[in-house]
Each structure stands twice: as C-alpha cells, then as structure tokens.
Amino acid sequence: MIQSVAFIGLGAMGYRMAAHLPKHFDTVYVWNRNFDKAKQHANEFGTLAVDLQQAVQADIIFSCLPTSADIEALIAGINIRAGSIWVDCTSGVPSSAKHLAPLFQQQNAFYLDAPVSGQTIGAENASLTFMIGGDQHAFKQALPAIQVLGKLIQHVGESGAGFAVKAVNNMLMAVNLCAASEGLTVLKAHGVDLHAALDCINASSGKSNATETILPQRVLNRSFPLTFALPLLAKDTGIAVDLVRTAKLSAPVISLAQNLVQVASDTAEENSDFSTVAKMYESWSNITIE
Ligand code: NDP
C-alpha cells in the first residue's frame, strides 16, 4: 500500500509528471534545486514543497534530472529510507543503474531505472511510455504509482536495461531525424514542394516519427519549440555509442549519427530544441527546410 510519493526534479518533464500525483495520493512531496519551482508546483497542484531529506522519506520517490551524474551526486548526499523504491525517470547511463541498485539494496531499498518517452505532451497527458530495469518485485510494488504517469509500462530486464532501451530508442529517433533532414534538403534542391513530399512519404515506407511529427510540427513551420534540449539528445546518443563500445560491436550508423548530433549540439545556439539538428543541414546546404 503506497502512502506517500515524492517527485524530485521539476523540469520540462518532471513539473508536468508530478502534477498528476495529487489526484491519486494524499501525500505528494516535491523538491527542486531551484526551490521556487517546487513552491509554484505546490500552489498550482496541491503538492507539498519540502526539503530533499524529507522528500526521500516517501514510499515511492520519482526523479527526473538531466543525467545519471546529477542523480548520483544527489543520492550521495541523502539517507536512503529502508523499504522505499526510487523510480529514476532520468534518461541515464546503464552502468550507473548497475551501481545504484545494489547500493539501495544494502539499505533494504530499491532503485529502478525507469526512463520515459513521449515528450512533454506525454508528461502532460500522463501517456508516457516507461521502460524499466531492476528488481521485478519492486517494479510490481511501484506499479500503481507509475501507472498514474504512463500508458505503456514495460519491465525490460535487470538494472540498466531500461536506460539501455531508452538510449537506443533516442538513437533511432536521431538517425531518422538526420536522414529525414537530408532527404528533404535533397528534395528542396530539386524544387519539390516539401509539404506534398511529406504527405507522400508519410503514406509510404519511408515514414518515421521524424517525418510524421518532428519535421512538419517543428521544422517546416519554423517554430523549433524548446521542449527537449538538443544537448540532452546528444547525451542520449552518446550513451548509445557507449553501449556499442562496451559490447565490442561495430555500429557505423549509430557512430555517424552520434557525431552528427554532437556537432549539431556543439554549434547550436543556447537553449535549442532537438529539432534544430535540421538547421545544421540548412547551414551546410544553404537550403531552408520549409
Ligand atoms: P530540464 O532541463 O527541463 O529539467 C531538469 C531538471 O533537473 C530541473 O528541475 C533542474 O532543476 C534539475 N537539475 C538539473 N541539474 C541538477 C542537479 N545537478 N541537481 C539537482 N537538480 C538538477 O530537463 P527535462 O525535464 O527536459 O529532462 C529531464 C530528463 O528527462 C533528461 O534525462 C532527459 O533526457 C529526459 N527526457 C526528456 C524529455 C523531453 O521531452 N524534455 C522526454 C523524455 C526524456 P533547476 O530547475 O533547479 O534547474
């Protein structure tokens, strides 16, 4: 029986995810580094803005920070409560989950790597996909709280498996985004109407999330709304490349896409959305994808 839940990290994802919890649980703690955001969340949604040490006393603790390094630094400064289950929704590093899970078990607690996909709109609609690695029993215990935030909730394996699936998923998205940006640049160079081209592609075998949503809704209309920062995508593709390296495999498409996303991230303006990968192709070709 879950009595209390907490959410740590009220960023683009966490702020929206944590908003659903008070509808289902009486005690919902929130904590954010910039504490004004936690207070604002409490005012807006009826959560309780508390200090970090109190937040981690909850039965289920969700977190959503940029990187595993941020999570590890935060966990190093707290006392883990026996019996608690930490559900880390950060898109993190598998080796970090493999390090943290036994650390929690020494305190009779559990750490699940539980990254999400579905973007900020999925966080807002509670329709996220969760890919979860770690102890099966803890997963089942935390499930009623996770179900408040997600639609497809899948246990994918041991600690680190959730982070691995997320990294590969985002790598596939990056590959498709690069390929689709190149494809549309080529079509524009040949005088083709890109809206008409996308209509055809999206009814054909070349379609992907990049052609169906990212390019039409962010690039062609020149909006590039900041919902998922480009450096976070570069972090994810970097994790995928590390997975390739540690498995001693060769994955040329993954390596190339990582290089492209990293260059896009290094050369983009500050606070650029991930869709600005397309702008890198525009600057190389002098062709605007619109
Ligand atoms: P944001 O940058 O919007 O938010 C980051 C949050 O983490 C903020 O609350 C920030 O606090 C906090 N934070 C940053 N560094 C630290 C630190 N060292 N210690 C404590 N708190 C810290 O990121 P997102 O919400 O976009 O992303 C969070 C995670 O979710 C990332 O791993 C990302 O890859 C993943 N993700 C993002 C998606 C998206 O569409 N945005 C979709 C799916 C996954 P403060 O307010 O004080 O800066």
Residues whose N, C-alpha, C, O or C-beta is under 5 A from the ligand:
A	BS01	NDP	G9 L10 G11 A12 M13 G14 N32 R33 N34 C64 L65 P66 T67 D70 C89 T90 S91 V116 S117 Q119 T120 T227 F228 L232
